[in-house]
Amino acid sequence: MPSRSKITKLPDVIKRELDKRLITGSFSDYRKLSDWLQEQGFEISKSAINRYGQAFEDRLAAIKVASEQARAVSEAVGDNEGVMNDALISLVQEKAFDVLVNLQTEDPVAFAKIFPKMGIMVAKLSKASVDQKKWMSEAKSKAKDAAEEVVKAVKKSGMSEKTAEEIRKKILGIV
């Protein structure tokens, strides 16, 4: 098994700054980045930064494509029932499972560190999903109550039963 990249061992503040410099520098000038890291007290070759930068750029590109696809799907089909959120949660859970399975065999130490965090992430995702469904149910209930109140008021004002029903359907069509 190859040794872990020195970049993954950098302190968080240095790694975040490296990531920022990679992005703002259009993933180029690795010699300059190597020199900057050396000034910070870290000896990392431009080749290692290049390998890391390429993988990082690929991940950013994949995220961009996924975001664009999600936006397109959402615009095409809407998201009145939280379908996109459910799909996203399922995808994240699937990817988290893949990461855990791979880490368990490839890097047991990293697995031991990340497993509790993944558990917390899955719990938070599940809670978000439940909260969204609860909110949606409450919104539907409030819309239904509001529609009934409007129908009563419309009928009192002398509008026809048919007009009142059309108004109710329009209000309920929102949810």
C-alpha positions in Angstrom: 0.0 0.0 0.0 1.5 3.4 -1.0 2.3 5.9 1.8 -0.2 8.7 2.5 0.4 12.0 0.8 2.2 14.6 2.9 -0.5 17.0 1.9 -3.1 15.1 3.8 -0.9 15.4 6.9 -0.7 19.2 6.7 -2.3 21.3 9.5 -5.9 22.2 8.5 -5.1 26.0 8.2 -2.2 25.3 5.8 -4.2 22.7 3.8 -7.1 25.1 3.4 -4.8 27.9 2.2 -3.2 25.4 -0.3 -6.6 24.5 -1.6 -7.5 28.2 -1.9 -4.2 28.9 -3.8 -4.8 25.9 -6.1 -8.2 27.2 -7.0 -7.3 30.9 -7.4 -4.2 29.9 -9.4 -6.2 27.7 -11.8 -4.4 24.6 -10.6 -1.0 25.7 -12.0 2.5 26.8 -10.9 3.2 23.9 -8.6 6.8 25.1 -8.1 5.5 28.3 -6.5 3.2 26.3 -4.3 6.0 24.0 -3.3 8.2 27.1 -2.4 5.3 28.6 -0.4 4.9 25.3 1.6 8.7 25.2 2.2 8.4 28.8 3.6 5.7 27.4 5.9 8.1 24.7 7.1 6.8 21.8 4.9 8.9 20.0 2.4 6.5 18.8 -0.4 7.6 18.3 -4.0 5.9 20.0 -6.9 5.0 16.5 -8.2 3.2 15.7 -5.1 1.3 18.9 -5.2 0.5 18.3 -8.9 -1.0 14.8 -8.1 -3.0 16.3 -5.2 -4.1 19.3 -7.3 -5.3 17.1 -10.2 -7.3 14.9 -7.8 -8.7 18.0 -6.1 -9.6 19.6 -9.5 -11.3 16.4 -10.6 -13.4 16.4 -7.4 -14.4 20.0 -7.9 -15.4 19.3 -11.5 -17.5 16.3 -10.4 -19.2 18.5 -7.8 -19.9 21.2 -10.3 -21.4 18.6 -12.8 -23.5 17.1 -10.0 -24.7 20.5 -8.9 -25.7 21.5 -12.5 -27.5 18.2 -13.0 -29.3 18.5 -9.7 -30.4 22.0 -10.6 -31.6 20.9 -14.1 -33.6 18.0 -12.6 -35.1 20.3 -9.9 -36.1 22.8 -12.6 -37.5 20.1 -14.8 -39.6 18.2 -12.2 -39.8 20.6 -9.3 -39.3 19.5 -5.8 -42.6 19.9 -4.1 -42.3 16.6 -2.2 -38.6 16.8 -1.2 -37.7 14.2 -3.8 -34.4 15.9 -4.6 -33.5 16.1 -0.9 -34.3 12.4 -0.5 -32.2 11.5 -3.5 -29.3 13.6 -2.2 -29.5 11.9 1.2 -29.5 8.5 -0.4 -26.5 9.4 -2.6 -24.5 10.7 0.4 -25.4 7.6 2.5 -24.3 5.4 -0.4 -21.0 7.2 -0.9 -20.4 7.2 2.9 -20.9 3.5 2.9 -18.4 3.0 0.0 -15.8 5.2 1.8 -16.2 3.2 5.0 -16.0 -0.2 3.3 -12.8 0.9 1.4 -11.2 2.5 4.4 -11.9 -0.5 6.6 -9.7 -2.7 4.3 -7.2 -0.1 3.1 -6.5 2.1 6.1 -7.9 0.8 9.4 -6.5 3.7 11.4 -8.3 6.3 9.2 -11.4 4.1 9.4 -11.3 4.2 13.2 -11.1 8.0 13.1 -13.8 8.6 10.5 -16.3 6.0 11.6 -17.8 8.0 14.5 -18.0 11.1 12.3 -19.8 9.2 9.6 -22.3 7.9 12.1 -23.0 11.5 13.2 -23.3 12.6 9.6 -25.9 9.8 8.8 -27.8 10.7 12.0 -28.0 14.4 11.0 -29.0 13.5 7.4 -31.8 11.3 8.7 -33.0 14.0 11.1 -33.0 16.5 8.3 -35.1 14.2 6.2 -37.6 13.6 9.0 -37.7 17.4 9.7 -38.3 18.2 6.0 -41.2 15.6 5.8 -42.7 17.0 9.1 -42.4 20.6 7.7 -44.1 19.6 4.5 -46.9 17.9 6.3 -47.5 20.9 8.5 -47.4 23.2 5.4 -50.0 21.1 3.7 -52.2 21.1 6.8 -52.0 24.9 7.1 -52.7 25.4 3.4 -55.8 23.1 3.7 -57.0 25.0 6.8 -56.4 28.4 5.0 -58.3 27.1 1.9 -61.3 26.1 4.0 -61.3 29.5 5.7 -61.2 31.3 2.3 -64.0 29.1 1.0 -66.2 30.0 4.0 -65.4 33.7 3.5 -66.1 33.5 -0.3 -69.4 31.8 0.3 -70.4 34.4 2.9 -69.8 37.1 0.3 -72.2 35.5 -2.0 -69.9 33.8 -4.6 -71.0 30.6 -6.1 -70.1 27.1 -4.8 -68.2 26.5 -8.0 -66.1 29.7 -7.6 -65.4 28.8 -4.0 -64.2 25.3 -5.0 -62.0 26.7 -7.8 -60.3 29.1 -5.2 -59.8 26.2 -2.8 -58.2 24.1 -5.5 -55.9 26.9 -6.5 -54.7 27.3 -2.9 -54.2 23.6 -2.4 -52.4 23.4 -5.7 -49.6 25.5 -4.1 -48.6 22.7 -1.8 
